[in-house]
Amino acid sequence: MSTTLPGAPSRAADPSSPPTDPPRRRPRALAWQRWISPVAIIVIWQLASSTGLLAEDELASPLRIARAAIDVTASGELPGGLAVSLARVVAGFLLGAVVGLALGVWSGLSRWGGLLVDPPVQMLRTLPHLALVPLFILWFGIEETPKVLLVALGVLFPIYLNVHAGVRGVDPKLLEMARVSGFDRREVLRHVVVPGALPSALTGLRLSLGIAWLSIVVAETVSSDSGLGYMINDAREFLRTDVIVVGLVVYALLGLGTDALVRRVERRALRWRPEISGAGS
């Protein structure tokens, strides 16, 4: 028989009492709160430029940068350069992603693929691919080919490494279970290997997109007569720091936009993972 101290509340549940509400989640930060720091930085930056603490020829003020953005947009220089850079990045990314994906799957699934592909790729990835710009210009000239190949080379290695690691990281018990169940090689690849390697492959996709934009910046500022990089390099010749910052901001926005797009794809593709489904709710 249980005893209860005098005055202590009873531990027995009262059927007539309403159910206890589940603990509430902490409210998310309001959208405007995320802009406090960026807005404060811009205000301080403008004040420093207006008071002369920051020289305009070293770094243009936010207002001057905004006017420059309007001017290069109205003149067609920014939209034209953006279209050229996007085309180069898309072409280089597709080339590098296809090659990296194929090599990663082959080296991950096949013993001979691992022996033939993995060692040279591991050696080549240690080379700074941006340092190959002079050689690419020497081999392919200053047309589109070296720029596309530089982007493709930067994309290839993150895709390959993450796909290779994802394929090799698939649970051997699942592979054995699939073989015992009578799955052929194609069904094993589709139903076991691809879902198991997909999280790692998407991580490689995000990394490769960032490197793709970095590669095109370098390629267009070294040898180009069009694109955002050329616009930045031309502005440097005339000490137009406002146009330079406009180009850099556009590059940053493109990088953030593509990364957000991949994260959205990741949430949809990995809805079966508890941590992903919880984060998307």
N, C-alpha and C positions, 0 to 999 in steps of 0.2 A: 504494500500500500504506500502510495507516494505521499509525502508530507510537503506542505507549503508554508513558508514563513508568514507570520501575520503581516498584513499590509502589502505583501508582494503580489504582483499581478500574476494571474493564472496563466500557465503555458499552454493550456488546452485551447484548441481553436474553437471559436464560437461560430456555429453554422449560420447564425443570423447576421453576423458582422460582414460588411462588404469586403471583397478581396483586396489585398494590399497591392497598391500600384507598383509596377516594376521600377527599378531605379532609372531615373531619367539620364539621358546622355548630356554631356556638357554641350551647351549651345555653340555652334560653329561661329567663328569670328565673322562679323559683318563684312560685306564686300568692301565698303569704303575704308575699313580699318587697314586693309592690305595696301592701300595707296598712301598711307600717311608718310612712310619713309621716302618713297620715290618723289612725292610732291615736295617734301621738306628739302630734299637734295636739290631739286630744280630751283626752288625759291632761294636757297643759299647760294647756289651757283649764279643765279641772275643778280643777286645783290652784290656778290663779289665782282662781277663784271661791271655793274653799274657804278660802283664806288672806285673802280680802278685797281682793286686788289688782284684781279686776274686780267692780264692783258688780252685784248681781243685778237691780236695777231698770234698768240700762243694757243688760245682756246676760245672760240666764239661763244657768245652768250646764248642761252636758250631761245630768246626772241629772235636773234639773228639767224640761228639755225632753223627755226620755224619758217622765217621768211625765205631762206634759201631752199627749204624743202618745197615750198609753194612755187618758187621760180623754176626749179629744175623739173618739177612735175608739169607745170604749164608749158614749158618749152619742149617737152617730150623726151628730154635727156634721161630722166629717171625711169619712166615706163619702158623706154627702149632698152636701156641697159639692164633693167630687171628681167625683161623677156629673154634677152640673150643669155644672161647668167642662169636663169631657170632652165633653159633648154640644155645648156652644157651640164648642169648638175643632174638633170633627169637622165640624160644619155649616159653619163659616166656612172651614175648610181646603178642603173639597170645592168650595165655591163659588169661592173664589179660585183653586184649582188648575185647575178646568175652564176658567174664563175666561182665566187666564194661559196655559194650554196652547194653547187655541184661537187666541188672539191671537198667541202666539209662532210657531206653525206658519204661520199666515196671513201674517204680516209677513215670515217667513223665506223662504217659498216664492214669494210673489207680489210683483211690483214695486209694484202698486197697494196691496197690503196694507202694504208697508213705508212707502209715502208717506203713507197715511191713518192708520195705527195707531202706528208707531214714534215720530214727533215728539210727539204728545200724551202718550204713555206716558212718554217720557223726561222731559218737563216735570213730569208729575205725581209721578214717583218721587222727585224732589228735595224734595218737600214731606214734612215729618215727619208720617207718618200718625197718630201718637199725639196730635199737637196738634189733630186733627180731632174729638176727643171732645166738646168743647162744642158744635160744630156738629151732630154726630150726635145729641146729646141734644135739641138744639133742633128738629131735623128729624123725628126718629123717636121721641122720648120716652125713657123709661128702661126699656123692656121689653127683649125679647131682640134685636130688630132691630139696634140700634146696636152691640151687642157682637159679634154674628155678622158684621156688615159691617166692623167694625174689624179683626177677624181676617182676613176675606177680603181686605181691602185690603192688609194686611201680607204675606199669602201671595202675592198676585197678582204683585207686581213681581219678586221673585227667580225665580219660575217663568218668567215671561215673558222676562226678560233671558237666562236660561241656555238656555231652549228656542230663543229667537231666535238666540243665538250658536251653539248646536249645529247648528241647521239651516243657517245660513249657512256654517258651518265644514266641511260635508261636502265631500269631495274632488270637484272638478268632473270629474275624469277618470272617477270611478266613475259619476257621473250620465250622462256621455256614453256610457260603456260600456253602461249599462243601456238607454239609448235605442236604441243601435245593435243591441242584442240583442233589441229588439222589446218591451221592457217597456212597459206602459201606465202612466198616471199613478199609479194605485193601487198597482201592483206596485213602481214606483220608490219610492213613499213607504214601502211596507212593508219592502222588502228592502235599500234603500240609505239613505234619509233617517233612518228610525227607528233602525237600529243605529248610524249615525254620530252622531246627536244624543243618544242615550241617556245616555252618560257625563255630558255637560253638564246634561241634564235631571235626573238623579239628584242632582247637586251642588246644583241649584236646589231640589230637594225637601228636602234636608237643611237648607239655609239657611232655607227657608220654615217648616219646623216649629219651629225656634228662635224665629223672629219671631212665629209663632202663639201660643206660650206667653207671650212678652213682651207681646203685644197683649192677651191675655185678663187678664193680671195688672193692667194699667192700667185696662182697661175695668171690671173687677169692683171695683176699689178706688175708682173715681170714682163710678159710679152703678150700684148693684146691691143687692139684698136677699137674694142667695143666691150660692153658689159659694165657691171657695177665697179669692178676692180679698176677698169680703165678710167671711169669717172673719178674715182678716188685718186688715182695716180695723176691724172690731169689736174685735179684741184690742188694737189701737192705742189705742182710746178708753179702755180700762181698763188701759193700761200693762202688758199681758200679753206681755212679750217672748218668753216660752217658746212661746206659741201662734203668735206671728208667725214664729218660727224654724221651727216645725213646718210651717207653710204654705209657707215658702220652700224647705224641704228637699223637700217633696212636689213642688213645681214643678220643682225641679232633677232629681229622680228621674224625673219624667215626661219632661222634656227629654232626659235621657240615654237613657231607655228607647226613645223614639221614634227618636232618632238611631241607636241600636244596631240597631233594626229595619230602618231604611232601609239601613244598611251591610250588613246580612245580605242584603237584597234586591239590593243592588248587587253583592255577590259572586256571587250566583246568576245575575243577569241579564248580567253581564259576564265570564262564565267563559271566553269566547273570547279575552279579552285576556291576554297572558302575565303581566303584572305582577299582575293580579288572581288568576289561577289559582295563581301562585307564592305570593301572600300567604295564600291560603286553605289551602294545604297544610301 
